[in-house]
Amino acid sequence: MSKAQLPIKVDPRRCADQGLSYQGVIQVKQLERLVTYLVESDGEVQARLHFAVDEERVRHMRGEAETEVQMLCQRCLEPVVIALHAELNLAFAGSEESAKKLPSRYDACIVDEEGKQNLFDAIEEELILSLPLIAQHADCVIATEFKDPGVGSDEGEKPNPFAVLAQLKANKH
C-alpha cells in the first residue's frame, strides 16, 4: 500500500460520478476525537476508499480503514494494543430530508454547504464506533488480595468468634 496522504476534503458527487478511488494513510494524531480515547497518538491509519454510483443512482463511498492503537486496559490500567478495522458504506445527502430517503443499506452522510465531504471525519467516526466498549488484555492477570497488609498469613488458625455461642447452645440441651 502506498504511503500517500489522503485528501482531507473531496467533492463526493464528482468522485462518485468519476468512480474515483483513494488509498493512503492518515496520522492518528490528526484524528482529535479518536485520540481522546487513546493512551498515545502515535501510528497511522491505512485507508482504502472507492466512490461509485449504484443502480438506483445513489452516490456512495465504500471503504475500509485499519490501524493499531493503544488504549488503557480496564483491568490492570496498563496500555493494551487494540487492532481496529472499520468498514465504511456511506451515501451522500445534501440535507436531513434527503438523507431520510436514502436506501437503508447505506449510512447517511450529509455534505457541507460547499458540497464537500471531510474524509478524515468520516473515517474517524467509523474508527470510534469500532473501539471496544472495555479495553483489556486477553491474558490480564491481577493480584486481588483483600486483606490488611500488616496481617501475616503464617499466624496459624484463629479461634472462631462464634465458638462461644456454639458452647452455650450445647449446654442448654
N, C-alpha and C positions, 0 to 999 in steps of 0.2 A: 504494500500500500504506500502511496506517496505521502510525503510529509508536507504537502501543500496546505496552506491556511485556507479554511473555508471562508467564503464571503459572509459578512455579518448580516447584511440585508439584501434581499433579492425581490424582484417582481415575480410573484408566484404564477400569475396568469401568463406572462410571457414565457417563463421557464416551462410551464406545463404545455403550452402551445408548441414550443420548440422541442419538447421531450428531453430537456437538459438533465444531466446527472452531475453531482458533485461528490468528491471523495477527498478527505483530508483530515486534519487534526484541529482540535481546539485545546488550548491550555486550560486545565481545570481551574486555575486561579482567575480566569476570565468569567467563570460562571459563579457570580457572587452569592446567589441564593443557595446553590449546592454547597458551596464552601462552608456555610454556616452549620452544616450537619457533619462536617469532617474534622479530623484532628489536624491534618496537613492539607495544603492546597497544591501539592506537587502532582505532576503527572499530566497525561494527555488523554483526550477523548478521541478515539478513532471513529469517524462518521462516514457513512455512505448514504447518499440521498438521490432519489430519482423522481423527477416530476413527469406527470403524464396527464392525459385526458382520457377518461373511461368511456364506455359505450353509451352512457347517459349524458355525456358532455360535461361531466363534473371534473373540474381541475383538482388534482390531488398530488400529494407527495408521499412516497413510501421510502422507508429507510431504516437504518439501524445505527446505534451508537454503542460503543463499548469502552470501558475503562476499568481500572482498579483504583479504589480509593481506600483511605484509612479512616475508620470510624472508631469510636470508643466502645470497647466491649462492656456490656452492661453487667457482666458477672465479675470480672476481675479489674475493670477500669484501666486496662492496658489497650494500646492500639491493636486493631484487628483489620486485616486486608480483606476487602469485600470486592468481588468482581461484579460489575454492573453491566447489564445488557438491556438496552431499551429498543423497542420496536416503534417506529413512527408510521402512522397511517392517517394523514391529515387531509381534509378537504377545505378549501378556502372559501370564505364568505366575506362580503363587504359590511354586513350588519348582523345583529342578533336575529332579526326576522328571517333573513335569507339563510342563516346558519340552522334554523329550526327545520328548514325544508330539505336539508341535505340527507342523503341516504344514511341509515343507522350504521352501516359498515365502516363509516369514517368518523373520526373525531373532528369536530368543527374547529376551525382556526380562523379568527377574524383578523383581516389585514388592517393596517393603519390607514389614515386618511389619504396618504400618498399612494396607496395600493402596494405597499411594501410589506414583507414579512421578515422579522428578525429570526434567522435560523438558529442563532445561539439560544434565544429564549425558548424556542420550540424543543430543541434538543435538551436543554436544561430541565424543562418541565417533565419530560419523559424520564430523564435520569432520576429526578427527585421521586417520581412515582415508583421507580424500580428499587429504591432503597429499602432495606429490610426494616420491619417495624422495631425489632430488637436486634441490635448488632451484638454478636457474641462469637467467641471462638468455638469451633466444633468440638474441641477436646479441652475445654476450660475447666481446670481443677482449682477449687478454692478450699482452703482450710477453714472449716466452720466449727470452731470450738467456742462454746459459750460458757466459760467458767472464769472465776476470778484468777487473775494472773498470779496472785500470791499463794494460791492453794496448790499444793503439790499432789500428784496422783499416787505417790508411794506411801501415803499415810496409813494404809490398811483400811479395814472395814469400819465404818462409822456405825454407832448404835442407831437403831430405828427409833425415832421420837415417839412412835405410836406403840412401842413395845409395852410401855406402862399401861396404856389403855387395854391392851390385849390381856395383861395380867389381871387387871381389875375385873374385866369381863369373865375371865376364867374363875376368879374367886367367888363370884356371885352364883355360879352353877354348882 
